Amino acid sequence: MPQHTNVRNCFHYVITIALSLLTDRLRYTEYLCVSNLNHSSDIDECEFSKEDLSDMVYTVKLVFNQKLLCSYDSRLGKYVGYDEFGIRNAEHYNNQSWKMKQRKEELETICRANARLYIKSETRKVPPVVTVRSNSKARYGQLTKLECHAYDFYPEAINITWLLDGSEVTGDVVSTEFMDNGDWSYQMHSYLELVLHRGVPVSCRVEHIGLEEPLVTLWGETRSYFVQDSSNVVLNIIIKNFTKLKWKRQK
């Protein structure tokens, strides 16, 4: 959040935005400390209940030393004071055409804009990209550490489990907490130590709201395909060279 303090420490400016999931309320707060003894703050709140945001209400409360002086209400389109100083402030603000215009615009730029981001984030679902690999050359009959990586998913809730021959593995598993990528996506990693046995499949199962069904990735599937594909390439080269050599001899 934006924050600024000047060198004399007599002016402190902080903006915070908080969201209540239960009441659909956005709070936008500006604190202005005018001295070490007194401080004032603007508390901007946005409340709505309809998905189209047509009932959005924007209020701005001016608080001085924890006492509410006056407030702006978008339904009234003006400030209302609650004591002598609050009434004077309200009259002053109401006579400022630029401030009244700004408050009307903020109903859209602060309230509805942030509410749309919130609604979009609630409905956004991005499935994870999953890879399974070993951290070193795997050999049957030896202790091996396998890694299951889930990348670039949203929201953060995810479940990663290991399956050995179709049954869930409960021991020798270490998983990280989900990590924030900083771009509205997350990653998570799980590690399994076990002795590999030929013919016993090991897989990683990932469950996420962005997936229609659990994603099961078999370890060795990609690796085996690559080896098989490489063998085909080598075999094709041998056949081509043999054909070329045979043709030269015949010639």
Helices and strands as residue ranges (DSSP letters): E 3-5, E 12-20, E 25-33, E 40-47, E 57-64, E 67-73, E 78-81, H 84-94, H 97-106, I 107-112, H 113-123, E 129-134, E 143-153, E 159-164, E 167-168, E 173-175, E 179-180, E 186-195, E 202-207, E 215-218, H 221-250
